Amino acid sequence: MLRRMEKGGLLASKWEKKESGADRRVYTLTKAGVKALQEGLEMVKKRRQLMDNLVQFYDTHFTEKKKGGEK
């Protein structure tokens, strides 16, 4: 997945040399990666708000009626 993200321009990688142990690849976000992350977060926030609104609607219109003894 990281390689695909790198190929898509969302990440950049470089090898980090270690004095002991194996070398490792280190990934960093590119500007495009940061933008994609921000857009994804905004989409999640909108979906969360939609779900919160749905729950509130359900609670207001259905839960209260059951508490009052109506079915």
C-alpha positions, 0 to 999 in steps of 0.5 A: 500500500505504501508503494502504491501511495508513493507511486501516486505521489502521496508519499516520498521514501528514502532509505535510512542507513543504520549502524546496527541492524538492517537499513529501513525505508522511511516514508514522508507525506508529500504536499499532495499527500497532505492535501489528500489527507485533509480532504479525506478528513473533511469527508469523514467529518461530513459523514459523522455530522450526517450520522449525528443528525440521523441519530438526533432525528431518530431520538427526537421522533421515535425514542421520545414517543416510546418513553411516553408509552406510545407505540 
